[in-house]
Amino acid sequence: MSRSLDEFARGKLAPMEEAGLRRYLSVTERTDTIEVMRDGRRFISFSCNDYLNLSQHPALKQAAIEATRKWGVGSGASRLVTGNHPLLPELERRLAAMKGTEDAVVMGSGFLTNSGVIPSLMSSRDLVLADELAHACIMVGSRLTRGAEHRFKHNDLDHLEYLLKAHRGDHPRCLIVTDGVFSMDGDLAPVHELAALAKKHDAWLMTDDAHGIGVVGAGGRGSSFIGGSKAEVPLQMGTLSKAVGGYGGYLCASKPVIDLIKTRCRTLIYSTGLPPGVVAAALKALDVIEGDPEYAARPLKKARRFTRRMGLAEAESPIVPIVLGDTERTMAAQATLADAGYLVIGIRPPTVPDGTARLRLTFTAEHADVDIDALADLIRHKVLAAPETMATGGTAG
Ligand SMILES: *Cc1c(COP(=O)(O)O)cnc(C)c1O
């Protein structure tokens, strides 16, 4: 009976295999801040989103262990039933304070947050305008509204305003949504300008700070806090899965909005609350981030050391792309760097647009300067010096 299903799966995979786009999962052990083990080999990783290396921090491990001893490994139910253990409201208070909002809500992951929050606020009569490079889960959330969706050209305020003028009048409500820090390019959204446009056209602005919290903006408060004054962003979402070191997603907003999300958001209501140990670790992570602004600034400093040495536009975040264009060439570059002991994962379509396959490097607080310099020199001499490929620093700069 299942033969047709297996044939279907093989038939789908074959052309992807052909195009070098089939994906494989590699078992990877992370037991140290920057080193990983794969296939029996040790690498220095430039591909973890653990920007502050907090996933390995002794105080976070200790907090997770203690909370697990006290309350168990799981929360036991949805937060609306019995899964709302005492650490969750405490974490929400801390996140709201950090982001300068009245309230916050924490749920299973960043993906669940975007795919649940957007359709909780927007209906089939409404309009969602998203940056074309916004994360896949923003696109999923937008699609679930069953309303009108348009993508504006990456960070292009003129194109966004053109779309607002063309479509805003046809819909009762409009949401503008973007990554605050772009996950595959490392550049920043013009958050202040987006906030002004949203205000002018009576639209709501939502930013995804998955790669912003902990590492950009004053004290690691995120992309709304870059450049002195705080940008007016009524919907600030993010993840606890990257710089915060653990797992989970959040939305920071006004109290009425958070109350509505707790009542309507299906990915919160129909999904189990985060485990106590995960939440305890996130609370400890916020202690570290807020207690040591110099530490929170380190990943960006490391990325800038790399872009200076490479002669690229200055990094705006801890993410730096080396766009090679061609998929095969990108995977060959990944292998070249692996031979030298560096794990730098190649990113291929459809994660990035066709023709923009790239090495995506992430810099973390604990990376040693000597390794950063050695990697930069290796990329310049062994990857970029090879003929037929013109590399660029991606869309950043
Ligand atoms: C990683 C990521 C997410 C998803 O967060 P998870 O907690 O890993 O589910 C959402 N948005 C962006 C921009 C991301 O990079």
The ligand as an SDF file (V2000), in Angstrom:
LIG
                    3D

 15 15  0  0  0  0  0  0  0  0999 V2000
   16.0330   30.8590   13.5750 C   0  0  0  0  0  0  0  0  0  0  0  0
   15.0270   31.8680   13.1720 C   0  0  0  0  0  0  0  0  0  0  0  0
   13.6980   31.7410   13.5680 C   0  0  0  0  0  0  0  0  0  0  0  0
   13.1760   30.5070   14.2530 C   0  0  0  0  0  0  0  0  0  0  0  0
   13.5220   30.4650   15.6070 O   0  0  0  0  0  0  0  0  0  0  0  0
   13.5630   29.0330   16.3390 P   0  0  0  0  0  0  0  0  0  0  0  0
   13.4700   29.3840   17.7760 O   0  0  0  0  0  0  0  0  0  0  0  0
   14.8340   28.4040   15.9320 O   0  0  0  0  0  0  0  0  0  0  0  0
   12.3610   28.2930   15.8470 O   0  0  0  0  0  0  0  0  0  0  0  0
   12.8320   32.7590   13.2600 C   0  0  0  0  0  0  0  0  0  0  0  0
   13.2380   33.8400   12.5770 N   0  0  0  0  0  0  0  0  0  0  0  0
   14.5060   33.9790   12.1560 C   0  0  0  0  0  0  0  0  0  0  0  0
   14.9020   35.2200   11.4180 C   0  0  0  0  0  0  0  0  0  0  0  0
   15.4410   32.9980   12.4370 C   0  0  0  0  0  0  0  0  0  0  0  0
   16.6860   33.1180   11.9930 O   0  0  0  0  0  0  0  0  0  0  0  0
  1  2  1  0
  2  3  1  0
  2 14  2  0
  3  4  1  0
  3 10  2  0
  4  5  1  0
  5  6  1  0
  6  7  2  0
  6  8  1  0
  6  9  1  0
 10 11  1  0
 11 12  2  0
 12 13  1  0
 12 14  1  0
 14 15  1  0
M  END
$$$$
